Amino acid sequence: MLKEQFFSKDKPETKPQKDFSQVVNLKTLLRRGNWLAVNDYLKTLSPSGVELEFLSLSTFDLDSKDEDPLLSLMLDFFLAQVTHKVDTDFTQAMLNCFLKAHYEVLLEDDEMMEKVERIQKVTEESFAALEALIDHNMCMIAHFTGLQMS
């Protein structure tokens, strides 16, 4: 088999060229509004790749006071993920990285701060519900086992 591969007179198969018209990045996925595709794309990136994508969302136009649409779309993505409880740990890690990268811009924009506060409220509500379930389970375990847990 190796002999045929290396010494055959047939022309080697050429690798298909990548079609760069189909290049996918975070900006195009956010503009499409497909949150599942955004989530899947972020999962394929390395930590430095995620940070680079997040940094590339900013327009760096410091004179403009307009809302940055990509940052706003990213906040919409996080709100949808948190509301639907999709990949909670992953979403929290991405949100942390995003907030670290853009906290200055977000603090200056009232509309985006409202979105951040909504994300915080939904996250706290989800955590409260989870905490109540854990407390209930701890109570049931203590009741059935006769153990006192603190």
N, C-alpha and C positions, 0 to 999 in steps of 0.2 A: 504494500500500500504506500509506504513512504517512497519507495523506488518510483512508483508511478507518479507520485505527487511532484517529486523533485526532478525527475529525469524525463518526463513525458514531453513530447513535442507540441502538445496541445497548449493553447494559450491559457494562462491562468485566469481564473475568474476575477474580474475587477470588482472591487467593493463599491456598493452603491454610494453615490455622493449624497451628503446630507442636504436636505432641502431647507435652506435658511429662511424661506418665506413662512415656514411653519414654526419658527422659533417662538417658544412660549416663555414669558416672564411674568413676574408678579403684576406688573402694570397692566398688561393686556388682560390677564385673568380678572383683575379687579374691575376693569371697565366692562367686562362681560357680565359681571354680577353672579358668576357661578361659584358659590362659596365652597362647594364640595371640591371643585377643581383647584381652588386656591389652597384649601387644606391639604389636598394630595400633593400639590406642587411644593408646598413648604416642607412636607415630610421628606421629600427627595433631596433637599439641600443640606449641606453641612452647616454647622453652627456659624462659621464665617460667611457662608453663602447667604444664610438667613439675614445676618447683620448687614451685609452688602445690599441685599434686596430692600431691606427696610430703609437704609440710608438713601437709596436711590429714589425713594418715593417723594422726598422733599424737593421742592423747586428751587430752593436757595435764593429766592427773590425776596430779599429782606425789606425792600421798599414797598412792596405790595402788601396791602392789608386784607386782600381777598382770601377766602377760605381755600386751602389746598384740597382739591377734589380727591386726590389719591389718598391723602391721610384720612379724609372723611370716609372714603370707601373702605379703607382698612379698619377703621373703627366700626363701621357697619358690619363688616365681616366678623369682628370679635364679638359684637353684640349678638349676632345671629348664632354664633358658635356657643356662646355662654347661655343664651336663651334656650337653645335646643339641646344643651348638655352633650355636645359632640366633642369627643377627645378632650375632656376637661383638663387633664394635666398638661397635655401638649399645648392647648390653647392658652393656659395660664403662663406657660413658659414663653410662648410667642408674644403674648401681651406684655409681659415683663420686658422683653428685649425691645419691643416696639416703643414702649413708654420711655425707656432709658434713652433711646435714640432721638425721640421727638418731644420730650417733655417741655422744652422751652417754647416751641411753636404751639403746642396744645394749650399751655397755660395762658397764652395771649389771645386765644380765640374762644369766645364764649360758647359758640355753637358746638365746637368740638369738645369743650369741657363738659357740656351737658351730656354728650354721648358717653364720655368717660365716666361721668357720675351714674348714668343709666347702667353701664357695664358693671360698675361697682355695686349698685343696688341689686341687680339680678344675681351677681355672684354671691353676695351676702345672703340673699334669700335662698339660693340653692344650698349654700353651706349650712344655713340654719335648719333646713329640711333634713339634710344628711345628719347633722348633729342630733336632731330629735330622734331619728331612726336609730342611731348608735346608742343614745341614752335609753331608748325603749328596749333595745336588745340587751343592754347591760342589766337593766332591771329584771327582764325575764330570766336571764342567766342566774342572777342572784336569787331570784325567787325559787327556781327549780333546783338549783344546786345547794341552796342554803348557805351560800358564801356571802360574806359582806364585802362588797367591792367599793372602793372609793374613787 
